[in-house]
Amino acid sequence: MLAELLQNVSLFRVLHQIDQDLALACQQDGCPFCHSPLHNAPYTRKPRGGPDSIPEEYCVRLSLCCSKEECRRRVLPPSCLFFGRKVYWGAVILIITTLRQQNPQDYSINMLARKFAVSRNTVVRWIHYFHEVFPESQQWQRLRGLVSAQISNHDLPHSLIEYFLCTGTSPLESLVNCLHFLASGHVP
């Protein structure tokens, strides 16, 4: 169910639209350092793991730059498509890690690496990140109180995705809501 979503271009279309909305909201707020207007300063990424038919416009990281000459600082709005500086799409990272946690007998690390053309070491790093680093991060500490206490820190991101699967009408909507929550801190 979740794995099939990674071949669905409409998932990336929706995430791209949300990223545009988040960037526009960030731009309207102005520079967080000097309050000057922000200009668009997008840059191209080469994310991995999605379908081959993803339009190039979705591979652009929306970014903003302060218009004031003395400041000129870059501001990165939240993103549903990209998970920080990681090379893979955010949805790919969440789904692969969740599949491993959800059913380790059917989804071994080697099988996931082969199925999604990801190195074994990369999958191990993602699992380590969600098991050790993310639960202690400031990002998760800010978000933790906004969702059910039933979400287990030991079972991230699986328990978080399960939470959204129970509240959404479809797996696509649930995954989008989860990514939107992680990016913006708002429960859709």
Secondary structure, DSSP 8 states (H G I E B T S, - for coil): -HHHHTT-HHHHHHHHHHHHHHHHHHHHH--TTT---EEE--EE---BSS-TT--GGGGEE--EEE-STTT--EE----SSB-TT-SBBHHHHHHHHHHHHH-TTTS-HHHHHHHHT--HHHHHHHHHIIIIIGGGSHHHHHHHTTS-TTS-GGGTTHHHHHHHHHHSSSHHHHHHHHHHHHHHS---
